[in-house]
Amino acid sequence: MWAIFSYVKVTASFVLVSESLRGIYVGFRQPYRALAVGGLFLAISTLPGSVTELVASISRVDNTFFMLMYAFLPLIWLNAWLRNRKEGKNSATAGNSSTD
């Protein structure tokens, strides 16, 4: 689960930065935008001088910005479940009504 959530968090960050750059300057197209953002992410990830600094920086990011990401998955599941339940009731009532 930790690896999946880490992948989702990094992917969300990557997409957010990439789409923000596209919004700032429309001429910055793919694949150059992805290569530039990937290089930027690689450069930033190599900044910590030791493993303990890397763990501390990851913990700070987890505790501040990405903590809400853990709440989004159950909320998305709940939303999908409620919509599916509502659609099921609507189709059941539509099948029971008769037109004369």
KETI-754092 format. One record per residue: residue number from 1; residue in three letters; y, x negated, z negated of N, C-alpha, C in turn; chain. Coordinates in steps of 0.05 Angstrom, whole numbers, always signed. Each point is the difference from the previous one (the first is absolute). Layout:
N
NUM, ala, Y, X, Z, Y, X, Z, Y, X, Z, A $
...
This chain:
100
1, met, -24, -17, +0, +24, +17, +0, +25, -17, +0, A $
2, trp, -1, -22, -15, +24, -18, -1, +6, -11, +27, A $
3, ala, -20, -8, +15, +5, -11, +27, +10, +21, +19, A $
4, ile, -10, +25, -2, +10, +21, +17, +29, +7, -6, A $
5, phe, +7, +3, -25, +27, +6, -8, +19, -23, +8, A $
6, ser, -9, -25, -3, +17, -23, +8, +5, +1, +30, A $
7, tyr, -21, +6, +16, +3, +2, +29, +20, +23, +7, A $
8, val, -3, +22, -13, +18, +23, +6, +29, -7, -7, A $
9, lys, +4, -14, -23, +27, -7, -8, +13, -20, +19, A $
10, val, -15, -20, +8, +10, -20, +19, +6, +13, +27, A $
11, thr, -18, +18, +9, +4, +14, +26, +24, +18, -2, A $
12, ala, +4, +14, -21, +24, +17, -3, +25, -17, +0, A $
13, ser, +0, -22, -13, +23, -18, +0, +6, -10, +28, A $
14, phe, -21, -9, +13, +3, -11, +27, +12, +21, +19, A $
15, val, -11, +24, +0, +10, +22, +17, +29, +7, -7, A $
16, leu, +6, +1, -26, +27, +6, -8, +20, -20, +10, A $
17, val, -6, -26, -3, +18, -21, +9, +2, +1, +31, A $
18, ser, -22, +3, +13, +0, +1, +30, +16, +23, +11, A $
19, glu, -4, +24, -11, +15, +23, +9, +30, -2, -8, A $
20, ser, +6, -12, -22, +28, -4, -8, +13, -19, +20, A $
21, leu, -13, -21, +8, +11, -18, +20, +4, +14, +26, A $
22, arg, -18, +17, +8, +3, +15, +25, +24, +19, -2, A $
23, gly, +5, +11, -23, +23, +18, -4, +26, -15, +1, A $
24, ile, +0, -25, -9, +25, -16, +1, +6, -9, +28, A $
25, tyr, -21, -10, +14, +5, -11, +27, -23, +10, +18, A $
26, val, +6, +19, +18, -20, +13, +16, -13, -20, +20, A $
27, gly, +14, -21, +8, -11, -19, +19, -22, -18, -11, A $
28, phe, -4, +0, -26, -20, -16, -13, -27, +14, +1, A $
29, arg, -14, -4, +22, -25, +16, +6, -25, -16, -8, A $
30, gln, -22, +15, +1, -26, -11, -5, -8, -17, +24, A $
31, pro, -16, -20, -2, -13, -12, -23, +18, -20, -15, A $
32, tyr, +24, -5, +10, +17, -20, -13, +9, +8, -28, A $
33, arg, +4, +26, -4, +8, +10, -26, -23, -5, -20, A $
34, ala, -24, +6, +8, -23, -4, -18, -5, -29, -6, A $
35, leu, +4, -17, +20, -4, -29, -4, +22, -11, -19, A $
36, ala, +24, +9, +3, +22, -9, -18, -4, +10, -28, A $
37, val, -8, +25, -3, -4, +11, -27, -24, -14, -13, A $
38, gly, -21, -4, +15, -24, -14, -10, +7, -28, -9, A $
39, gly, +16, -14, +16, +9, -27, -8, +17, +0, -25, A $
40, leu, +17, +21, -2, +16, +3, -24, -17, +5, -25, A $
41, phe, -20, +18, +3, -18, +6, -23, -16, -25, -7, A $
42, leu, -9, -16, +19, -15, -24, -5, +18, -20, -15, A $
43, ala, +24, -3, +9, +19, -19, -13, +5, +8, -29, A $
44, ile, +5, +25, -4, +5, +10, -27, -24, -3, -18, A $
45, ser, -24, +4, +11, -24, -1, -17, -7, -29, -8, A $
46, thr, +11, -20, +14, -6, -27, -7, +21, -12, -19, A $
47, leu, +20, +15, -7, +21, -11, -18, -9, -7, -28, A $
48, pro, -17, +15, -13, -8, -7, -28, -13, -28, +0, A $
49, gly, +7, -15, -21, -9, -27, -2, -28, -3, -12, A $
50, ser, -9, +20, -15, -27, -2, -12, -13, +28, +0, A $
51, val, -25, +0, -7, -15, +25, +0, +11, +19, -22, A $
52, thr, +8, -11, -22, +11, +17, -22, +26, +12, +9, A $
53, glu, +17, -14, +15, +25, +11, +10, -6, +22, +20, A $
54, leu, -21, -4, +17, -8, +21, +19, -9, +25, -14, A $
55, val, -17, -3, -21, -10, +23, -14, +23, +14, -14, A $
56, ala, +19, -15, -12, +23, +12, -13, +17, +16, +19, A $
57, ser, +5, -11, +24, +16, +14, +20, -13, +25, +10, A $
58, ile, -26, -1, +4, -15, +24, +9, +1, +21, -22, A $
59, ser, -2, -8, -25, +1, +19, -22, +27, +13, -2, A $
60, arg, +22, -15, +4, +26, +11, +0, +4, +21, +22, A $
61, val, -10, -6, +24, +3, +19, +22, -17, +25, -6, A $
62, asp, -25, -4, -9, -17, +23, -7, +13, +18, -21, A $
63, asn, +11, -12, -20, +11, +15, -22, +26, +15, +6, A $
64, thr, +15, -10, +20, +26, +13, +5, -2, +18, +25, A $
65, phe, -5, -10, +23, +3, +15, +24, -25, +16, +8, A $
66, phe, -23, -13, -2, -24, +13, +12, -15, +17, -20, A $
67, met, +9, +3, -24, -14, +17, -20, -2, +29, +10, A $
68, leu, +20, +9, +15, -1, +27, +10, -21, +4, +22, A $
69, met, -8, -22, +13, -21, +2, +20, -26, +11, -11, A $
70, tyr, -6, -6, -25, -24, +10, -13, +2, +30, -5, A $
71, ala, +24, +11, -2, +3, +29, -4, +0, +15, +26, A $
72, phe, +7, -14, +23, +1, +14, +25, -28, +9, +10, A $
73, leu, -20, -16, -4, -27, +8, +10, -10, +26, -12, A $
74, pro, +1, +3, -27, -9, +26, -11, +18, +23, +9, A $
75, leu, +26, -5, +3, +18, +21, +9, -6, +8, +29, A $
76, ile, -6, -19, +17, -8, +7, +28, -26, +16, +0, A $
77, trp, -19, -9, -16, -25, +15, -1, +4, +28, -10, A $
78, leu, +17, +4, -21, +5, +26, -11, +14, +18, +21, A $
79, asn, +19, -12, +15, +14, +15, +21, -19, +9, +22, A $
80, ala, -18, -18, +8, -19, +8, +21, -19, +21, -10, A $
81, trp, -9, -3, -25, -19, +20, -12, +14, +28, -1, A $
82, leu, +25, +1, -9, +14, +25, -3, +5, +13, +28, A $
83, arg, +7, -16, +19, +4, +10, +27, -26, +11, +12, A $
84, asn, -21, -15, -4, -26, +9, +10, -9, +26, -13, A $
85, arg, +5, +2, -26, -7, +24, -14, +17, +24, +9, A $
86, lys, +26, -5, +5, +18, +21, +10, -8, +9, +28, A $
87, glu, -6, -19, +17, -9, +7, +27, -26, +16, +0, A $
88, gly, -18, -7, -18, -25, +14, -3, +4, +29, -8, A $
89, lys, +19, +5, -18, +6, +27, -9, +13, +16, +22, A $
90, asn, +18, -13, +16, +14, +14, +21, -19, +8, +22, A $
91, ser, -19, -17, +7, -19, +6, +21, -20, +22, -10, A $
92, ala, -6, +0, -26, -18, +21, -11, +13, +27, +0, A $
93, thr, +26, +1, -7, +14, +25, +0, +6, +10, +29, A $
94, ala, +4, -18, +18, +5, +7, +28, -26, +12, +12, A $
95, gly, -23, -10, -7, -25, +11, +10, -7, +27, -11, A $
96, asn, +10, +7, -24, -6, +25, -13, +18, +23, +9, A $
97, ser, +23, -7, +11, +19, +21, +8, -10, +13, +26, A $
98, ser, +4, +27, +1, -9, +14, +25, +25, +13, +12, A $
99, thr, +0, +0, +26, +22, +13, +15, -10, +25, +13, A $
100, asp, +14, +22, -3, -8, +25, +11, +17, +7, +23, A $
